[in-house]
Amino acid sequence: MSVVSLIASGVIGLVLGTALYATRPGNLYGNRFVFGVIGFVVNLVRPIPFVIFLAAITPLQIAAVGTTIGTSAVTFAISLAAAFAVARIVEQSLVGVDPGVVEAARAVGASRMSILVGVVIPEGLGPLILGYTFIFIGIVDMTAQAGLVGGGGLGDYAISYGKQQYDYGIIYVAVAAIIVIVQVGQVVGNRLARGVMRR
């Protein structure tokens, strides 16, 4: 669930976040209306707690995957919820790119799309990797909450075999596993970002 959700939300969020950056007034494709609409949608979804979000998108889950319970339904919900958080992180990472680099690319006649794809995104890659690492940790948290609706994963394991069976050892094993996953993810993310930033 975590890997699939990270990939799906990462792709969707990258598109939305890049669109937010590009359409920001004064930027490559500056468009106040489009920027406002995308920003409104992102801000509308992003603050909703995941458990409430799961309940709110029930009709969409049924239409997309045919069910509201199980791994596929929860993966769909996590991907959608995380995508809006990714979008804002991508935007913030790209806004931090040195404007001088963009102006230099413009000065040599590069097209707007080539600047966006070939200059801005590579320049913001280090912060983007750190941002995706942060999102991965949030997705692990959401997969644990998925256990509340029979979504499988460590959350379901902790609830079904730990809490309901009054076996707190199982719960602690699930907690330890989540801590290890998060720590490994953070270390990998930090190393990747450090390697990119050194180039």
N, C-alpha and C positions, 0 to 999 in steps of 0.2 A: 504493500500500500504506500509506504513512504517513498520508494524509488519511483514508482509510476506517477504518483501525485506530484513529486518534485519535477519530473520531466514535463508533465502536462502543464502544470501551473507555471513552470519556468518559461516554456515557449509562449503561452498565452500572455503571461505577465510581461515578457520581454517586448512583445508586439505592442501591448497597451502602454507600457512605460516609455518605449521609444517614441510612440505617437504623442504622448504627453510632452516629452522633451521637444520633439520636432515642431509641434504646433504651438508651443508656448510663444506668446507675442514677442517678436523680435528675433526669433530663432529661424532655422532653415525653412520651415514650412509654416511660419507664424500664422495662426488662424484662431482668433479669440473665441469664436463660437464653438469650433470643434474641441479646442482645449477645455473650454468650460463644460461641455457635455461629458467628455471622457472623465474629467476631474470630478464632476458631480456623481457619476455612476460609481467611480472608485471610492469616493468618500461615503457614498450611500451604503455600500456593502461592507467595507473594511472594518467598521467598528462593531458589527454584529457578532456577539459571542457564537462560537461554532455550534454548540448544542442547539441554540435557537435557530441558527442558519439552517441546520439539518432539517428542523421541523418546517421552516418557511419554504424550502425548495422541494417539498414532497411531490407536488405535481410535476415539477421539472424532472425529478429523479425517475418517476414512473414513465414519463414520455421518453427519456433518454436511455434508461437501462431496464425498464420494465418492473422495477421493484424499489422498495425503500429500505430494505434490510440486506445485510450481507456485504461482502468485501467490495463487489463492483459498485454498489450504490454509494457506499461510503467513500470509495476512491474518487468517484465522480464529484461528490460534494466537497471533499478536501481539495481536489484540483481546482474547482471553481472558487472556493473561498480563498485559497492561497494565492491564486492568480492576481487578485486585486491588491493584495499586500505586496506581491512581487512587483507589480506595476509601479507602485509609489517608490519602492526601493530603487528600481531601475531608473526612474526619472531623477531621483536625487543623486544617484551615482553619475549620471550623464551631465547633469547641471554642473557638477564639480569639475568637469573637464575644462582645461585652460582655454578661454575664448581665443587666445592668440594662435593656438594650433588650428582652430577652425578658420580663422581669418587668413592664415598662411595657405591653407588648402584652397580657399576661395580665390586668393591672389594668383594662384597658378592655373586657375580655370577649371578646377574640379567641379563636377556636378553636385547638386545638393544630396542626391541619393548616395553617391560615392563618398561624399564627406561623412554622411551619417553612418554608413556601413563600414567604410574603410578607415575612417579617422576617429570619429567620436566614440563608437562602441569599443574598438581596441584600446583607446586611451583610458576609457573608464572600466576596463576589464578587472583590474585589481579590486576596486570597491565593489564591483558587481559580484565577484566571487565571494567576498565577505558577506554581501547581502544575501546571496543564495544560501550560504552556510547558516545564516540566521533563520532564513525561511525553512531550511531543512529541520532545524531544531523545533520550530513551530509546528511543522507537519508531523513530527514524531509525537508531539503533545496531542495533536488532533487525532492521530490514529489510536492513541490510548483512550481518548474520549469516545471513539467510535465503538468501544466495547459496550457502551450504554445502550446501543441500538442493535446489538448483535452483529457488529461489523467485523468481528474477528480481531486478530492481532493480540498484542500484549494486554491491552485493556480488557478485552473479552476473557482472556486467560486469567487475569487477576480477579475479575468479578466472578466468573463461573466456577473456577477451581479454588479460588482463595476466599473471597468475601462470603459467597453463598455456602461454602463448605466449612467456614470458620477456620480455614487453614491460613494463618497469617504468614507462614513461611513462604507460601506460594506468592503472596502479595509482595513480600520483600524481594523475592527472586525477580519478579516483573519490574519492580522499581530499580533494582540493580542493573538489569538488562537495559532499561531505558537510559540510565546514567551512562553506561558504557557506550551505547550507540551515540548519544549526544557528544560525549567526550571525543570519540573517534572522529565523528563528523566535524567537530570544531578544529581538531588538530589537522585533519586533511585539508579543510578549507583555508586555514591559516597558512599552511605550507604552500598551497597552490597560489594564494594571493601574494605571498612573499616572493615566490618565484617569478610571477608576472611583473610585479613592481620593480624587480631588479633589472629587467630587460631595458 
